[in-house]
């Protein structure tokens, strides 16, 4: 069994440490919410995951654009890995939002604008991964998924605009730069967000490394073809 | 600009084709592992190699329909758009089966910038020379393999190219047609044209070639003069087998030794001409097959009928849900019909043929959109009144908002359905994938259309203040998705190459 090198162990330890700190702030440091009590604490993971997936999709967009502009195949690799991670965090957002909705609104799902927008976002990026698996040949896979990533990202503000024009139940504790929360809650939220961002960055690094290893293996096999 | 010097000591002439270090990976296979090749005007180069050697890939790179991942390709002798100077015959014909031989040739002539009448006259002459004039108005899909190959050669010669790129052109031809092809290649060569010809028919290829190039494993293994082997195909075949078995090391840069021709400038059709040619061809195809309109019409009718059965319009007021049902039915019908717009082009690689022509990729896309918009408009003109009649809902007395929602929604639907159709056409199970891709993208369009049109149908009507944001959202959506393909479709079309 191959042990991880120190250079690989340290970032992982930092990320798991940050997540533990986030848990402490979410469950111990932050006070209970006046109306919802303890159940609101899921917000620290729900909002952090939602913000993280938006960052991941921005990475997918920028990397796809760079690939299309001929900056190299490694941008496609970055977009692919960030797409998977973005979808993972969107799934966390949807699941945690659904659990929260069951506790607060007594339903697992409601056609509330922000939830709907997040579901459409999940569908768009599931489409991104579907194209990657269904396109025939590497050049097609890379180009078509990059085109789709650009199309999807441009759609995000239009989706958000369209659903925000409908009435919704979703609490808006953050409006512009104003945060209507207890300062301890705000601090806990941002610490958890930082931990989630670190986790996403760590997963992205590991995923890219894994893909590079797979490509190196494929190149080695290619050498023995001729 | 790369130049080579005439053996006779004349002025330097630009090369017809220059491939430098071309490297192409197709999936897990390294199809070209850094190929260098130069072809001079007035020179014919024969390309030999076993199956999977990379010959077809090299020709696609030389035709400009496949971009190498490393290295490059140039056409120094060609002015303007180099694709205008290239005549390319690939493994597929690039034709639409439902169109006649003449219509297919005229369409490609127009993509190469020829006026309709000039293209028709040239097609007539080529069909006559090739002995196909009796079948000129028959659908190309009914042609035998050999006839299709002869027609593909006519297509490549339509615009009298300076550089012929022929991938196994003698394959499927009878002796007479084969000799005619050889004579055509020699005639182009005598007129100063160049050619790169891949073949397994050593005798035929060596008879027209100045040099031969042997490719194996994506690398150039040997280069030589063709003249010592002319008329000695058997002797060359033995040598070829030895060469392939021996796996010789990579040969040096393949340089031409004959130059006789001058460069010719080339140009492509205007953006509008390409757009109209593509739209006209799609409308003609629909007229022949009636596939899209029939699918859209029958699907819409089915939804109206099933919905009527399920909800008994006599017993209840369907107005609150009518607009949603109508627009969702139109959306699915549109995706069903328009999704095929690009999928049907893949049968004979017609998209690759368009990619090889010197026309703007965006013009091809908007030409397709124009035809799709016409199909959708016809389908809506039939289906919308049927929905109102079958579901017993009165047409709004003030239909402005309804018609505005329908019009703006249709524009966005055409743009998204055409683009997602083009993407899905290059994937496995594309028919299933296309709605999965398009529906989330279209969700803002659906929400806005239903909100805008729903008020008009329900009789409440949206106040101008409430309607404006939805109309604004629809306009923004349409503008974004009409503008984006101008940048993105180029990359989708490249995949067809």
Interface residues (C-beta under 8 A of the other chain):
Chain A: X68 X73 X120 X123 X124 X127 X130 X131 X134 X135 X136 X137 X138 X139 X140 X143 X144 X146 X147 X148 X150 X151 X152 X154 X155 X158 X159 X161 X162 X163 X165 X166 X218 X221 X222 X225 X226
Chain B: X25 X26 X27 X28 X29 X30 X33 X69 X217 X218 X219 X247 X419 X423 X426 X427 X428 X429 X430 X433 X436 X437 X439 X440 X441 X443 X444 X447 X448 X451 X469 X470 X473 X476 X477 X480 X484 X488 X491 X492 X494 X495
